[in-house]
Amino acid sequence: MKLFIPELGTKIKLTQNWIFPLHAENKNKGAYMALVKMPLIFDWTQSVTTSVTLPVGTILIVDRIYIRRGTWNGVNISSVSFWALHPEHKKKFRFWAKLVDVNQIECEVQL
């Protein structure tokens, strides 16, 4: 296995469907509307997720990488933010996912 930490702006193309928990949080509003197709109901007091799938061929553009040692209030908050170019949507949308879920992505780097 080779370690790969992408530069911001790196484009990756999914080579396998990626199923991950999308957090019902304001920064995920665009992805929530595109993938869940329901209004986002956001409550700071709860951690609500919905399992979503991004299909093979989706292009993800790395927008932010946040890595933190340990936890914050008992929660691991390391995450990666992306812009997604989804094959079924005309407009790209931004979202974040936890690092543990991002590390499950099967992809190829786009040059």
N, C-alpha and C positions, 0 to 999 in steps of 0.2 A: 504494500500500500504506500502511496506517495501522499505526503501532506500538501494541501493546496489551500491557501488563504487568498481569496480573490481581491483585486483592487476594486475600489468603488467604481461603478460604471461597467464592470465586467458583465457580459451577456452569457447566459447559459441556456441551453435548450434541453427540456426534459426528454429523456429517452425511455422513461417508464412513467406511468401515472403516479402522481404524488398525492397520497392521502394524508391529511394532517388536521389537527384541531385548529380552527380559526377562532381566535379570541374575539368575543363581542366587546370591542373597545373602539372608541372614536377613530383612532388611526387606521382601523380596518374597515371603516364604513364603506368605501368604494368596493372592496373585495366582497364584503358581506352582501351588498346589493347585487353584485354581479354573480356570485356563486350560490348564495342562499336564497336570493330572490324574495326576501322578506324585509320589512323595515327593521333596522337595527334597534334593539331594545337594550340600552346600556345602563348598568347600575354599578357604581363604584364599589358597592358593598359585596358584590358577588363576582366570582370568576366563572363566567359562562363561556363554553366553547361549543362549536358545531363542527362536526367532521365534514370536510370538503375534499374534493378531488380536483387537481389540476391535471389535464390530460397530456399525454405524449405530444410533443411539438410545441408546448407552451414555452415562450421565451421569458426568462426572468432576468431583470437587470438589477444587480446588487446596488442598493442605494445607501445603506447604513449597516455597519456591523457594530454591535454593542456586546462586549464581553466583560463580565464582572466576576471577580473571585467570590466564591461563597454565595450567600443568599441575602435578600433584602426582605425583612419581615418574614423569614422562613420560606421565601419563594425564590427560585432561581430565575433571574430576569435577563440572562444572556439571550440575545436575539439578533436576527438579521431582517432588515427591511428590503423589500423588492418593489420594482415596478413590474407588472405582468402584462405581457402581450398574449392574451388568451385567444386561441383560434376562433372562438365563437363570438367574440366581442369586438366591436369596432374601436372602442376607447380603451386605453390601458388604464390599469388601476394600481394603487399602491397598497401594500399590506406588510405586516411583520409576522414572523413566526419564531417560536422559541428555537434556540440553537440545537437542542436535542432532536427536534423534528426536522430542521434544515439538514442535519447530518444524515438523514435518510434519503435525500434526493439522489436519484440516478440521472446523470446529465452528461452533456458534452459542452465544452467551452466553445463559444462562437468567436471567431476572429474577425 
